[in-house]
Every structure is written in structure tokens, then in C-alpha cells.
Amino acid sequence: MSHHVTLVSRVDCHACERARAEVERICGELGVPWDEQDVDADRELRAEYGDRVPVILVDGREHGYWEVEEDRLRAALA
């Protein structure tokens, strides 16, 4: 099964920068595609996730927020 990770973040967010680096590294190692969406560029994203960024979505479903739990993310992508 192929997975996809989305990082919901915002500009000038240090926690988002750390999460981006971790998601990029983990997904790169596992060959899993990922993308990033700016929470402030979309009204619906901002309403849903605006107070919890960074948020990690796996296959469109919320997987976690505020920090990347590496072991848990790897397990979800296995």
C-alpha cells in the first residue's frame, strides 16, 4: 500500500521547521511522497488545525501534531 504524508504548517514557525526536516528525512528514507500546506492560506485548514501546527496527516487523516513521533510515523508508513 502506498502512503502519502502532508505537513500542515505556517510561515515563521520554528516547530514547523523542525517537523519539516524530520518529515523530509523520514519520508525520504522510506520513499514515501509528502507535501506541505500552509495553514494560513486556507480558511478550512486554519479553522481545523490553526492552533495545533505543525500537524502531520497520513493519507489525509490526522496522525499527530506539535512534533513528529518518529517511531509512530514509521510504523504508520510501514
N, C-alpha and C positions, 0 to 999 in steps of 0.2 A: 504494500500500500504506500502511495506517495503522500507525503505531508507537505504543508506549507505553513510557515510562521509569519505572523505580522506583528511588528513592534509599533505600538501606538505611543507616540512621544510628542514633545513640544520643543520648540527652539529655545536655546539657552537654558537647558535643564541638565544639570550635571549628572543626576541619576540616570537620565535618558542616555547620555553619552556613554556611561559605563555599561548600561544594558545593551546598547547598540554594539559595542565592541564584543561583548560576550555572545550575543546572538549571532553576530557575524562569524565569530570564531567557531562556535558550536555547529552552526548550520553548514559552514564551510567544511568542517571535518567530516560531517555526516552526509554531505551532498544534498542537503535539504534547501529548497528555494525559500527566500524570505523577502519581505519588503517592509517599508516603514511608512506610516501615515501620520501626518501632523494633526493632533487632536484639535487644535485651534482653527484648522482650515475647514472643518466640517461640523456643522451645528449638532448633528446626531451623535457623532463621536464625542464632542465636547460634553454633551448632556449625559452620556453614558459613562465616560471614562475621565472626564476633565480633572477630577480631584484625586485620581489614583495613578497618574502616569509615572513611570512607564508601565504600560500594560502589554503583556505577551499573549497573543492569540495563536492557538494551534488549530489549523483547519477551520478558522472562523469562530472558534469558541474560546472564551476566556480561560487562559491557563494559569495566569498569575499576574501580580502587579508589584510595583515598587522595586523589586530586584529579581534577577534571574536565579532560579534554583537549578543549578546545572544538572545535578543527578536526576531531578524530576523531569526537566526538559528533555534530557537524553532518553529517559525511559518512555516519555510520550511519543518521541520520534522514532523509537526502535521498531 
